[in-house]
Amino acid sequence: MNINDISLPILVVLFFVIFVSSTVQGTTSFGFNLVATPIFLIFLDPKLVIPILMPLTAAVNLGVILWNYQIPEFKKSSILILGGLIGLPIGILILSKSNPDYLKISTAIIILSFAILTITIPEKLNLKRSIFQDFFIGLGSGIFATSTSLSGPLIVLYLTNTNTSKSEFRKIISCFLLFIQICSIIMLALSGYINYDTLVLDVKLLPAIIIPFFIAIKIIKSINEKLFKSIVLGIVIFSSISAIISSLIPLI
């Protein structure tokens, strides 16, 4: 579907999806694209989904950093960022050369895999960070950022299974994601993927970011964290399967 063909009911659905995604991001510092991408894929071409979501997720991430007065951990994020920067143009190349239907299916499968890994992997595997591992995790995250809009899940799984404290985790993930997202926006704009039409849609969806951001801050303390994570994972798994099915139907 073309951006100009989006009907009001679909726009309302997308608005609600951004609302939920912003709530997740506001409470966990990640997860915006993990929730939003598979549902957007049901309605839009993946080559439109990525440039639409990237400015929105960057805005939410910046809001989380400013609201929590987080000082970005540039020193501990530097190798991750270096790998991410190298991965960004590779991701754009994949995006430009891929068949939209196959890209949609592969993206949904990747999201579904991350959701399953989140459930099944132990909370701590006690991995040790190294320059080598940081670089390749950053590289993979950078490739995912511009090819699927998923810059976060890989690094989240990596950091949660190392000896990274909760406070340090939030600083590193916020710093890395914001830097990668800003660079992704620049590269996507120079490549022509982010344009007037995508920005107009972003402006229409912007209130769906602002409103839940403040709501999340108010209500998160009263929500059972285990239940919240279960609901989010349920949404991700359901929407991923829906995106896969919607992509397979035209190919059958």
C-alpha positions as protocol buffer text, in pm:
chain_id: "A"
residue {
  index: 1
  type: MET
  ca { x: 0 y: 0 z: 0 }
}
residue {
  index: 2
  type: ASN
  ca { x: 116 y: 351 z: -87 }
}
residue {
  index: 3
  type: ILE
  ca { x: 129 y: 617 z: 184 }
}
residue {
  index: 4
  type: ASN
  ca { x: -125 y: 829 z: -6 }
}
residue {
  index: 5
  type: ASP
  ca { x: -368 y: 533 z: -11 }
}
residue {
  index: 6
  type: ILE
  ca { x: -384 y: 498 z: 368 }
}
residue {
  index: 7
  type: SER
  ca { x: -748 y: 523 z: 476 }
}
residue {
  index: 8
  type: LEU
  ca { x: -866 y: 680 z: 800 }
}
residue {
  index: 9
  type: PRO
  ca { x: -938 y: 341 z: 971 }
}
residue {
  index: 10
  type: ILE
  ca { x: -587 y: 217 z: 889 }
}
residue {
  index: 11
  type: LEU
  ca { x: -438 y: 547 z: 1008 }
}
residue {
  index: 12
  type: VAL
  ca { x: -623 y: 500 z: 1338 }
}
residue {
  index: 13
  type: VAL
  ca { x: -478 y: 148 z: 1370 }
}
residue {
  index: 14
  type: LEU
  ca { x: -126 y: 278 z: 1300 }
}
residue {
  index: 15
  type: PHE
  ca { x: -181 y: 558 z: 1551 }
}
residue {
  index: 16
  type: PHE
  ca { x: -279 y: 305 z: 1819 }
}
residue {
  index: 17
  type: VAL
  ca { x: 22 y: 86 z: 1734 }
}
residue {
  index: 18
  type: ILE
  ca { x: 256 y: 385 z: 1780 }
}
residue {
  index: 19
  type: PHE
  ca { x: 77 y: 463 z: 2106 }
}
residue {
  index: 20
  type: VAL
  ca { x: 148 y: 112 z: 2241 }
}
residue {
  index: 21
  type: SER
  ca { x: 504 y: 109 z: 2103 }
}
residue {
  index: 22
  type: SER
  ca { x: 582 y: 443 z: 2270 }
}
residue {
  index: 23
  type: THR
  ca { x: 452 y: 310 z: 2601 }
}
residue {
  index: 24
  type: VAL
  ca { x: 682 y: 9 z: 2573 }
}
residue {
  index: 25
  type: GLN
  ca { x: 981 y: 228 z: 2480 }
}
residue {
  index: 26
  type: GLY
  ca { x: 906 y: 471 z: 2762 }
}
residue {
  index: 27
  type: THR
  ca { x: 909 y: 196 z: 3021 }
}
residue {
  index: 28
  type: THR
  ca { x: 1192 y: -26 z: 2898 }
}
residue {
  index: 29
  type: SER
  ca { x: 1419 y: 207 z: 2690 }
}
residue {
  index: 30
  type: PHE
  ca { x: 1376 y: -22 z: 2389 }
}
residue {
  index: 31
  type: GLY
  ca { x: 1110 y: -219 z: 2203 }
}
residue {
  index: 32
  type: PHE
  ca { x: 944 y: 52 z: 1991 }
}
residue {
  index: 33
  type: ASN
  ca { x: 1021 y: -109 z: 1654 }
}
residue {
  index: 34
  type: LEU
  ca { x: 988 y: -462 z: 1791 }
}
residue {
  index: 35
  type: VAL
  ca { x: 619 y: -390 z: 1855 }
}
residue {
  index: 36
  type: ALA
  ca { x: 545 y: -148 z: 1570 }
}
residue {
  index: 37
  type: THR
  ca { x: 727 y: -305 z: 1275 }
}
residue {
  index: 38
  type: PRO
  ca { x: 535 y: -634 z: 1232 }
}
residue {
  index: 39
  type: ILE
  ca { x: 196 y: -460 z: 1247 }
}
residue {
  index: 40
  type: PHE
  ca { x: 306 y: -184 z: 1006 }
}
residue {
  index: 41
  type: LEU
  ca { x: 426 y: -459 z: 770 }
}
residue {
  index: 42
  type: ILE
  ca { x: 69 y: -587 z: 746 }
}
residue {
  index: 43
  type: PHE
  ca { x: -41 y: -259 z: 586 }
}
residue {
  index: 44
  type: LEU
  ca { x: 270 y: -113 z: 423 }
}
residue {
  index: 45
  type: ASP
  ca { x: 563 y: -209 z: 203 }
}
residue {
  index: 46
  type: PRO
  ca { x: 877 y: -273 z: 418 }
}
residue {
  index: 47
  type: LYS
  ca { x: 1059 y: -7 z: 213 }
}
residue {
  index: 48
  type: LEU
  ca { x: 807 y: 244 z: 356 }
}
residue {
  index: 49
  type: VAL
  ca { x: 790 y: 102 z: 709 }
}
residue {
  index: 50
  type: ILE
  ca { x: 1157 y: 161 z: 788 }
}
residue {
  index: 51
  type: PRO
  ca { x: 1176 y: 532 z: 687 }
}
residue {
  index: 52
  type: ILE
  ca { x: 842 y: 598 z: 861 }
}
residue {
  index: 53
  type: LEU
  ca { x: 938 y: 437 z: 1191 }
}
residue {
  index: 54
  type: MET
  ca { x: 1301 y: 549 z: 1217 }
}
residue {
  index: 55
  type: PRO
  ca { x: 1234 y: 922 z: 1292 }
}
residue {
  index: 56
  type: LEU
  ca { x: 956 y: 826 z: 1537 }
}
residue {
  index: 57
  type: THR
  ca { x: 1169 y: 579 z: 1734 }
}
residue {
  index: 58
  type: ALA
  ca { x: 1457 y: 829 z: 1745 }
}
residue {
  index: 59
  type: ALA
  ca { x: 1223 y: 1093 z: 1888 }
}
residue {
  index: 60
  type: VAL
  ca { x: 1099 y: 854 z: 2157 }
}
residue {
  index: 61
  type: ASN
  ca { x: 1452 y: 744 z: 2246 }
}
residue {
  index: 62
  type: LEU
  ca { x: 1564 y: 1105 z: 2279 }
}
residue {
  index: 63
  type: GLY
  ca { x: 1266 y: 1173 z: 2502 }
}
residue {
  index: 64
  type: VAL
  ca { x: 1355 y: 879 z: 2728 }
}
residue {
  index: 65
  type: ILE
  ca { x: 1714 y: 1004 z: 2761 }
}
residue {
  index: 66
  type: LEU
  ca { x: 1612 y: 1362 z: 2842 }
}
residue {
  index: 67
  type: TRP
  ca { x: 1333 y: 1264 z: 3082 }
}
residue {
  index: 68
  type: ASN
  ca { x: 1556 y: 1030 z: 3282 }
}
residue {
  index: 69
  type: TYR
  ca { x: 1850 y: 1274 z: 3273 }
}
residue {
  index: 70
  type: GLN
  ca { x: 2069 y: 997 z: 3134 }
}
residue {
  index: 71
  type: ILE
  ca { x: 2430 y: 1079 z: 3049 }
}
residue {
  index: 72
  type: PRO
  ca { x: 2513 y: 876 z: 2735 }
}
residue {
  index: 73
  type: GLU
  ca { x: 2788 y: 617 z: 2781 }
}
residue {
  index: 74
  type: PHE
  ca { x: 2994 y: 706 z: 2473 }
}
residue {
  index: 75
  type: LYS
  ca { x: 3310 y: 539 z: 2605 }
}
residue {
  index: 76
  type: LYS
  ca { x: 3143 y: 203 z: 2669 }
}
residue {
  index: 77
  type: SER
  ca { x: 2940 y: 230 z: 2349 }
}
residue {
  index: 78
  type: SER
  ca { x: 3219 y: 335 z: 2111 }
}
residue {
  index: 79
  type: ILE
  ca { x: 3301 y: -9 z: 1960 }
}
residue {
  index: 80
  type: LEU
  ca { x: 2932 y: -94 z: 1933 }
}
residue {
  index: 81
  type: ILE
  ca { x: 2872 y: 237 z: 1751 }
}
residue {
  index: 82
  type: LEU
  ca { x: 3171 y: 181 z: 1519 }
}
residue {
  index: 83
  type: GLY
  ca { x: 3034 y: -159 z: 1418 }
}
residue {
  index: 84
  type: GLY
  ca { x: 2686 y: -7 z: 1377 }
}
residue {
  index: 85
  type: LEU
  ca { x: 2811 y: 269 z: 1146 }
}
residue {
  index: 86
  type: ILE
  ca { x: 2974 y: 11 z: 917 }
}
residue {
  index: 87
  type: GLY
  ca { x: 2654 y: -194 z: 918 }
}
residue {
  index: 88
  type: LEU
  ca { x: 2417 y: 92 z: 821 }
}
residue {
  index: 89
  type: PRO
  ca { x: 2510 y: 116 z: 448 }
}
residue {
  index: 90
  type: ILE
  ca { x: 2505 y: -264 z: 423 }
}
residue {
  index: 91
  type: GLY
  ca { x: 2149 y: -259 z: 556 }
}
residue {
  index: 92
  type: ILE
  ca { x: 2045 y: 7 z: 302 }
}
residue {
  index: 93
  type: LEU
  ca { x: 2196 y: -205 z: 23 }
}
residue {
  index: 94
  type: ILE
  ca { x: 1992 y: -506 z: 143 }
}
residue {
  index: 95
  type: LEU
  ca { x: 1680 y: -287 z: 157 }
}
residue {
  index: 96
  type: SER
  ca { x: 1729 y: -158 z: -198 }
}
residue {
  index: 97
  type: LYS
  ca { x: 1802 y: -499 z: -352 }
}
residue {
  index: 98
  type: SER
  ca { x: 1544 y: -712 z: -167 }
}
residue {
  index: 99
  type: ASN
  ca { x: 1205 y: -823 z: -294 }
}
residue {
  index: 100
  type: PRO
  ca { x: 944 y: -645 z: -74 }
}
residue {
  index: 101
  type: ASP
  ca { x: 745 y: -966 z: -3 }
}
residue {
  index: 102
  type: TYR
  ca { x: 1052 y: -1166 z: 94 }
}
residue {
  index: 103
  type: LEU
  ca { x: 1188 y: -874 z: 298 }
}
residue {
  index: 104
  type: LYS
  ca { x: 857 y: -852 z: 484 }
}
residue {
  index: 105
  type: ILE
  ca { x: 859 y: -1225 z: 561 }
}
residue {
  index: 106
  type: SER
  ca { x: 1225 y: -1228 z: 669 }
}
residue {
  index: 107
  type: THR
  ca { x: 1176 y: -921 z: 890 }
}
residue {
  index: 108
  type: ALA
  ca { x: 874 y: -1075 z: 1061 }
}
residue {
  index: 109
  type: ILE
  ca { x: 1065 y: -1402 z: 1114 }
}
residue {
  index: 110
  type: ILE
  ca { x: 1359 y: -1211 z: 1266 }
}
residue {
  index: 111
  type: ILE
  ca { x: 1123 y: -1028 z: 1504 }
}
residue {
  index: 112
  type: LEU
  ca { x: 949 y: -1353 z: 1598 }
}
residue {
  index: 113
  type: SER
  ca { x: 1289 y: -1516 z: 1661 }
}
residue {
  index: 114
  type: PHE
  ca { x: 1397 y: -1232 z: 1889 }
}
residue {
  index: 115
  type: ALA
  ca { x: 1070 y: -1263 z: 2084 }
}
residue {
  index: 116
  type: ILE
  ca { x: 1117 y: -1637 z: 2128 }
}
residue {
  index: 117
  type: LEU
  ca { x: 1480 y: -1589 z: 2231 }
}
residue {
  index: 118
  type: THR
  ca { x: 1370 y: -1332 z: 2488 }
}
residue {
  index: 119
  type: ILE
  ca { x: 1140 y: -1593 z: 2640 }
}
residue {
  index: 120
  type: THR
  ca { x: 1371 y: -1894 z: 2624 }
}
residue {
  index: 121
  type: ILE
  ca { x: 1719 y: -1757 z: 2693 }
}
residue {
  index: 122
  type: PRO
  ca { x: 1812 y: -1751 z: 3063 }
}
residue {
  index: 123
  type: GLU
  ca { x: 1820 y: -1407 z: 3222 }
}
residue {
  index: 124
  type: LYS
  ca { x: 2198 y: -1418 z: 3255 }
}
residue {
  index: 125
  type: LEU
  ca { x: 2440 y: -1630 z: 3052 }
}
residue {
  index: 126
  type: ASN
  ca { x: 2731 y: -1446 z: 3216 }
}
residue {
  index: 127
  type: LEU
  ca { x: 2895 y: -1361 z: 2885 }
}
residue {
  index: 128
  type: LYS
  ca { x: 3192 y: -1126 z: 2899 }
}
residue {
  index: 129
  type: ARG
  ca { x: 3201 y: -821 z: 2675 }
}
residue {
  index: 130
  type: SER
  ca { x: 3499 y: -789 z: 2444 }
}
residue {
  index: 131
  type: ILE
  ca { x: 3602 y: -553 z: 2162 }
}
residue {
  index: 132
  type: PHE
  ca { x: 3549 y: -833 z: 1909 }
}
residue {
  index: 133
  type: GLN
  ca { x: 3200 y: -917 z: 2032 }
}
residue {
  index: 134
  type: ASP
  ca { x: 3100 y: -552 z: 2069 }
}
residue {
  index: 135
  type: PHE
  ca { x: 3203 y: -479 z: 1711 }
}
residue {
  index: 136
  type: PHE
  ca { x: 3007 y: -766 z: 1554 }
}
residue {
  index: 137
  type: ILE
  ca { x: 2699 y: -705 z: 1771 }
}
residue {
  index: 138
  type: GLY
  ca { x: 2713 y: -339 z: 1666 }
}
residue {
  index: 139
  type: LEU
  ca { x: 2764 y: -443 z: 1302 }
}
residue {
  index: 140
  type: GLY
  ca { x: 2462 y: -672 z: 1310 }
}
residue {
  index: 141
  type: SER
  ca { x: 2249 y: -408 z: 1483 }
}
residue {
  index: 142
  type: GLY
  ca { x: 2350 y: -151 z: 1221 }
}
residue {
  index: 143
  type: ILE
  ca { x: 2256 y: -386 z: 936 }
}
residue {
  index: 144
  type: PHE
  ca { x: 1922 y: -460 z: 1101 }
}
residue {
  index: 145
  type: ALA
  ca { x: 1860 y: -87 z: 1160 }
}
residue {
  index: 146
  type: THR
  ca { x: 1843 y: 17 z: 796 }
}
residue {
  index: 147
  type: SER
  ca { x: 1719 y: -312 z: 646 }
}
residue {
  index: 148
  type: THR
  ca { x: 1445 y: -398 z: 897 }
}
residue {
  index: 149
  type: SER
  ca { x: 1433 y: -97 z: 1141 }
}
residue {
  index: 150
  type: LEU
  ca { x: 1539 y: -335 z: 1423 }
}
residue {
  index: 151
  type: SER
  ca { x: 1850 y: -176 z: 1570 }
}
residue {
  index: 152
  type: GLY
  ca { x: 1767 y: -277 z: 1927 }
}
residue {
  index: 153
  type: PRO
  ca { x: 1686 y: -646 z: 1983 }
}
residue {
  index: 154
  type: LEU
  ca { x: 2032 y: -790 z: 1906 }
}
residue {
  index: 155
  type: ILE
  ca { x: 2217 y: -552 z: 2137 }
}
residue {
  index: 156
  type: VAL
  ca { x: 1948 y: -592 z: 2405 }
}
residue {
  index: 157
  type: LEU
  ca { x: 1993 y: -971 z: 2406 }
}
residue {
  index: 158
  type: TYR
  ca { x: 2370 y: -923 z: 2415 }
}
residue {
  index: 159
  type: LEU
  ca { x: 2379 y: -675 z: 2704 }
}
residue {
  index: 160
  type: THR
  ca { x: 2118 y: -857 z: 2913 }
}
residue {
  index: 161
  type: ASN
  ca { x: 2333 y: -1169 z: 2903 }
}
residue {
  index: 162
  type: THR
  ca { x: 2655 y: -998 z: 3012 }
}
residue {
  index: 163
  type: ASN
  ca { x: 2752 y: -854 z: 3346 }
}
residue {
  index: 164
  type: THR
  ca { x: 2596 y: -517 z: 3263 }
}
residue {
  index: 165
  type: SER
  ca { x: 2415 y: -342 z: 3546 }
}
residue {
  index: 166
  type: LYS
  ca { x: 2061 y: -214 z: 3489 }
}
residue {
  index: 167
  type: SER
  ca { x: 2174 y: 150 z: 3511 }
}
residue {
  index: 168
  type: GLU
  ca { x: 2466 y: 97 z: 3273 }
}
residue {
  index: 169
  type: PHE
  ca { x: 2246 y: -105 z: 3040 }
}
residue {
  index: 170
  type: ARG
  ca { x: 1998 y: 181 z: 2997 }
}
residue {
  index: 171
  type: LYS
  ca { x: 2278 y: 432 z: 2934 }
}
residue {
  index: 172
  type: ILE
  ca { x: 2459 y: 214 z: 2679 }
}
residue {
  index: 173
  type: ILE
  ca { x: 2144 y: 107 z: 2493 }
}
residue {
  index: 174
  type: SER
  ca { x: 2007 y: 463 z: 2480 }
}
residue {
  index: 175
  type: CYS
  ca { x: 2339 y: 607 z: 2359 }
}
residue {
  index: 176
  type: PHE
  ca { x: 2393 y: 339 z: 2094 }
}
residue {
  index: 177
  type: LEU
  ca { x: 2038 y: 343 z: 1962 }
}
residue {
  index: 178
  type: LEU
  ca { x: 2012 y: 722 z: 1943 }
}
residue {
  index: 179
  type: PHE
  ca { x: 2345 y: 753 z: 1759 }
}
residue {
  index: 180
  type: ILE
  ca { x: 2256 y: 472 z: 1516 }
}
residue {
  index: 181
  type: GLN
  ca { x: 1904 y: 603 z: 1463 }
}
residue {
  index: 182
  type: ILE
  ca { x: 2023 y: 956 z: 1381 }
}
residue {
  index: 183
  type: CYS
  ca { x: 2282 y: 822 z: 1135 }
}
residue {
  index: 184
  type: SER
  ca { x: 2018 y: 590 z: 987 }
}
residue {
  index: 185
  type: ILE
  ca { x: 1783 y: 884 z: 931 }
}
residue {
  index: 186
  type: ILE
  ca { x: 2057 y: 1077 z: 750 }
}
residue {
  index: 187
  type: MET
  ca { x: 2149 y: 781 z: 528 }
}
residue {
  index: 188
  type: LEU
  ca { x: 1786 y: 692 z: 453 }
}
residue {
  index: 189
  type: ALA
  ca { x: 1715 y: 1055 z: 363 }
}
residue {
  index: 190
  type: LEU
  ca { x: 2018 y: 1074 z: 133 }
}
residue {
  index: 191
  type: SER
  ca { x: 1907 y: 747 z: -28 }
}
residue {
  index: 192
  type: GLY
  ca { x: 1560 y: 889 z: -90 }
}
residue {
  index: 193
  type: TYR
  ca { x: 1370 y: 654 z: 143 }
}
residue {
  index: 194
  type: ILE
  ca { x: 1279 y: 932 z: 387 }
}
residue {
  index: 195
  type: ASN
  ca { x: 1090 y: 1194 z: 188 }
}
residue {
  index: 196
  type: TYR
  ca { x: 807 y: 1446 z: 211 }
}
residue {
  index: 197
  type: ASP
  ca { x: 534 y: 1178 z: 219 }
}
residue {
  index: 198
  type: THR
  ca { x: 696 y: 974 z: 498 }
}
residue {
  index: 199
  type: LEU
  ca { x: 757 y: 1288 z: 705 }
}
residue {
  index: 200
  type: VAL
  ca { x: 394 y: 1402 z: 664 }
}
residue {
  index: 201
  type: LEU
  ca { x: 276 y: 1065 z: 798 }
}
residue {
  index: 202
  type: ASP
  ca { x: 525 y: 1095 z: 1086 }
}
residue {
  index: 203
  type: VAL
  ca { x: 376 y: 1432 z: 1178 }
}
residue {
  index: 204
  type: LYS
  ca { x: 26 y: 1277 z: 1182 }
}
residue {
  index: 205
  type: LEU
  ca { x: 149 y: 998 z: 1412 }
}
residue {
  index: 206
  type: LEU
  ca { x: 354 y: 1228 z: 1637 }
}
residue {
  index: 207
  type: PRO
  ca { x: 79 y: 1280 z: 1900 }
}
residue {
  index: 208
  type: ALA
  ca { x: 76 y: 902 z: 1948 }
}
residue {
  index: 209
  type: ILE
  ca { x: 432 y: 937 z: 2080 }
}
residue {
  index: 210
  type: ILE
  ca { x: 387 y: 1237 z: 2307 }
}
residue {
  index: 211
  type: ILE
  ca { x: 70 y: 1130 z: 2490 }
}
residue {
  index: 212
  type: PRO
  ca { x: 168 y: 775 z: 2600 }
}
residue {
  index: 213
  type: PHE
  ca { x: 520 y: 883 z: 2689 }
}
residue {
  index: 214
  type: PHE
  ca { x: 391 y: 1080 z: 2987 }
}
residue {
  index: 215
  type: ILE
  ca { x: 121 y: 824 z: 3064 }
}
residue {
  index: 216
  type: ALA
  ca { x: 382 y: 548 z: 3084 }
}
residue {
  index: 217
  type: ILE
  ca { x: 584 y: 745 z: 3337 }
}
residue {
  index: 218
  type: LYS
  ca { x: 277 y: 784 z: 3557 }
}
residue {
  index: 219
  type: ILE
  ca { x: 141 y: 430 z: 3547 }
}
residue {
  index: 220
  type: ILE
  ca { x: 444 y: 203 z: 3507 }
}
residue {
  index: 221
  type: LYS
  ca { x: 497 y: 167 z: 3882 }
}
residue {
  index: 222
  type: SER
  ca { x: 147 y: 25 z: 3924 }
}
residue {
  index: 223
  type: ILE
  ca { x: 186 y: -235 z: 3646 }
}
residue {
  index: 224
  type: ASN
  ca { x: 312 y: -583 z: 3723 }
}
residue {
  index: 225
  type: GLU
  ca { x: 639 y: -604 z: 3527 }
}
residue {
  index: 226
  type: LYS
  ca { x: 604 y: -974 z: 3453 }
}
residue {
  index: 227
  type: LEU
  ca { x: 250 y: -928 z: 3318 }
}
residue {
  index: 228
  type: PHE
  ca { x: 357 y: -623 z: 3117 }
}
residue {
  index: 229
  type: LYS
  ca { x: 641 y: -815 z: 2949 }
}
residue {
  index: 230
  type: SER
  ca { x: 409 y: -1106 z: 2877 }
}
residue {
  index: 231
  type: ILE
  ca { x: 155 y: -877 z: 2709 }
}
residue {
  index: 232
  type: VAL
  ca { x: 425 y: -708 z: 2499 }
}
residue {
  index: 233
  type: LEU
  ca { x: 575 y: -1042 z: 2391 }
}
residue {
  index: 234
  type: GLY
  ca { x: 226 y: -1168 z: 2311 }
}
residue {
  index: 235
  type: ILE
  ca { x: 163 y: -867 z: 2086 }
}
residue {
  index: 236
  type: VAL
  ca { x: 501 y: -911 z: 1915 }
}
residue {
  index: 237
  type: ILE
  ca { x: 449 y: -1284 z: 1851 }
}
residue {
  index: 238
  type: PHE
  ca { x: 91 y: -1240 z: 1726 }
}
residue {
  index: 239
  type: SER
  ca { x: 174 y: -945 z: 1500 }
}
residue {
  index: 240
  type: SER
  ca { x: 485 y: -1121 z: 1362 }
}
residue {
  index: 241
  type: ILE
  ca { x: 283 y: -1429 z: 1268 }
}
residue {
  index: 242
  type: SER
  ca { x: 16 y: -1204 z: 1115 }
}
residue {
  index: 243
  type: ALA
  ca { x: 279 y: -1023 z: 907 }
}
residue {
  index: 244
  type: ILE
  ca { x: 423 y: -1355 z: 785 }
}
residue {
  index: 245
  type: ILE
  ca { x: 77 y: -1485 z: 687 }
}
residue {
  index: 246
  type: SER
  ca { x: -18 y: -1160 z: 512 }
}
residue {
  index: 247
  type: SER
  ca { x: 308 y: -1179 z: 313 }
}
residue {
  index: 248
  type: LEU
  ca { x: 266 y: -1547 z: 218 }
}
residue {
  index: 249
  type: ILE
  ca { x: -92 y: -1518 z: 91 }
}
residue {
  index: 250
  type: PRO
  ca { x: -1 y: -1319 z: -226 }
}
residue {
  index: 251
  type: LEU
  ca { x: 280 y: -1565 z: -300 }
}
residue {
  index: 252
  type: ILE
  ca { x: 58 y: -1874 z: -284 }
}
